Amino acid sequence: MLPARANTRKLPREFYTRADVLAVARQLLGQILVVPTKNGDRVSGMIVETEAYRGPEDRASHAYGGRRTRRTETMYRKGGTAYVYFVYGMYHQFNVVTCIPEIPHAVLIRALEPVEGIELMRARRPSRSDVNLANGPGKLSIALAIDRSLDGADLLEDRVWIERGDRQVSASSIARGPRIGIAYAGQWAEKPWRFWLRNNPFVSRPEGVSRSLKPHRQADG
């Protein structure tokens, strides 16, 4: 049986169903992504880097222009659904669907700081330093055994979920800049919709254009 903590600290549905995907992407920083093993052992990491995707107008989104395929259909579900896809023929990437049904917003989880189940992460990613266990979207999926079987999973259930972290994340500790690997998206590639914890060694790519967030500032559109 999973620890009671898993049920009392899960982020509620209302966290995910908000209309502002940028706010959700920022506020996921410092929260804990948990993927238990079949035995119920916790494997988890603190979210230290995210990217927001705001379909259908966002050219970098899989749902750009209202595109719907077997893969992207998950993006049109209710907020708090896991969206997992396979890229480059070798990596899975884990996303959190946000907003209400039929509005394809999502947040890519780009990097984690390992918290629990670190020995198992090391076994899944041998010959890697701890800093490199989950400091990228493909790496974290291997470390936490995330694959397409979790696509469509409800984050309020017990296959995969996100809990409130113990760390207080201030606005000044968050950096932002353009998303990675989306040069094809034209002007949308310049949107500062990638967020990460400043000076955290587990971030995938901390260098580049960034700026601190100011308290209560409305994110750029």
N, C-alpha and C positions, 0 to 999 in steps of 0.2 A: 504494500500500500504506500502511496506517495505521502510525504510529510504534510501535515495540516497547513504549514506555511505556504505551500503551493496554492492552496485554495483561498487563503485570506489576503494574499498580496498580489494576485493577478490584476493587471490593469483592467478596468471595467470597459464595457462596450462603448460607453460614452466617450472614452478617451479616443477611440478610433473613428467614431462616426462624425467627428467635427469636419466642417467644410474646408478648413485651412490646413492643407497637407503640409505646408511649410512649418506650421506650428507643431504639428505632430512629429515631423522629422526632427526638429530641435529638441522636443521634450522626450523623445525616445532615448536621447543621450543620458547615460547614467542608469538606465533601467537594465534589468537582467533577463536575457533570453535563455530559456530552459528547454532542453530536449532530453527527457528521461530515457534511460535504456529500457529494454524489455523487462528487466528485473526491478525497475522503478528507481534505479540509482540516478541521481541528478548529475547532468553534465550542463554546465552553464557558463555564461560570460557576460560581462558588462558591456553594453553597447557604447562604443566610443566614436563611431563614424556612421553617418547616414547620407542618403541622397533622396530628394523628393522628386516625384514624377507626377505631373498634373495633366492627365489626358482629359478630353480628347485634343485640346489645342496644342499641347506640348509636343514638339516634333521629336523629342528624345523618348517619348513614351511608347510602349508597345501598343497602346490604344490610340495612337495619333489618328485623328480624322474619324474616330469612332470605329476603328478596325476591330473586328471580332473574329477570332479563330478558336480552335479547340484549346490552344495554349492560353490565349488572352482572356478567355471567357471568365476566368477566376477574378480578373480585375474588376468585373462588373458586379461582384457580390457585395454584401454588406461589410462595413468596416470591422476589422478584427478577424479577417480571414487571411491565412497564409497563401502567398503566391510564390510558387517555386518553379523555376524553369531551368533548362539545360542549355548551356552555351559552349561554343567552340568545340563541341563534341567531347567535352571532358569535364566541365564544371557545372555544379548546380549553384543557383543564387537564390537567396531567401529575401522575400519582400513581405511587407505588411500592407494589406489593402486598407484604405481609409475611406471616409465619407459614407454616404448612403448608397444603397443599391443603384446600379445603372450609371453611377458617376465614377469613371475609372481612374481614381487616384491611388498612388501606392508609394511606399517608402522602401528603398533598398537598404538592407543592413550591410554596411561595407566592412566593418571591423569590430572585433570583440576583444576585451581584456579577459583572459580566462579566470574563472572564479572557482568552479567546482568540477570534479572529474578530470583534473589536469593530467593524471597518469593515463587515463583512457585517451585523452586527446593526443598525448605523446605517442601512444601505440598506433593511433590512426594516422598520425603524421610523423613517422620516425625520422630521426636524424635532423630534426628541426629544433632551433632554439625556442624557448617559451614565447619570446616576442613574436616569432614567426608562426605560431600555431594557428592563429585566427585573425591575422592582420590583412585580410582581404576577403571579398565575398565568396570566392571559390574555396579558399583555405578554411574559413569558418564553417562552411558547409561540410567539408571533410571532417573537421575536428569534432563537430556535433552530430555527424551522421545524418545530415539533412539531404533528402533526395526527393524525387517527384512524388513519392508516396505521401508526402506531407502537403502537397499542393491541394488547396481547398480546405485544409484543416482549420477548425474554429479555434482561435487563440484563447477562448474562455474554457476550453475543454482540456483534456489531459495528455494529448500527444505532443504538443508543443505550446508554449505560452510565454508571456512576458510579464515579469513581476516588477513591482516598484523597487528600485535600488535604495540602498542606505545612504549613498552619497548625495549631498546637496550640490546641484550643478548651477552655478551662477551664470548670468548672461555674459559676464566678462570672461568666463572660462571657455566659451564656445567661439570657435573660428568658423568662417564660412568662405566659400569660393566656388568656382565653376565645377560642374560634375565632370567625371573622368570618362574618357573614351567615347565621347558623343560628338565628335567634330562634324559629323554628317548632319547635325540638327540645326545648322545655320546660326541665327541669332539666339536661338534657344540654348545653344551650347555655352553661351556666356552668362546665363542666369546663375547667380550665386546660390544654388540650391543644394550644395554639398555642405554638410555641417560636421564638425568634429571637435573633440575635446583638445583644447590647446595644450601643447607640451606632453601629450600622452604618447608613450613610446609604442603603443599597440596600434596606432592609426596607420592605415595602409600607405598613405602618401601625404605627409603633413606639409610638405613644401608647396610653394606656388602662391597664387594670389589669394589673399584672405583678409578678413577684417573682423574685429571683435563685434559682438552684438551688444547693443545698448539695452538696458532694462526697458521693457514695455514698448520697444520699437516695433512697429508693424513691418513685416517682412516685405521685401520688394516683390512686385508682381512681374 
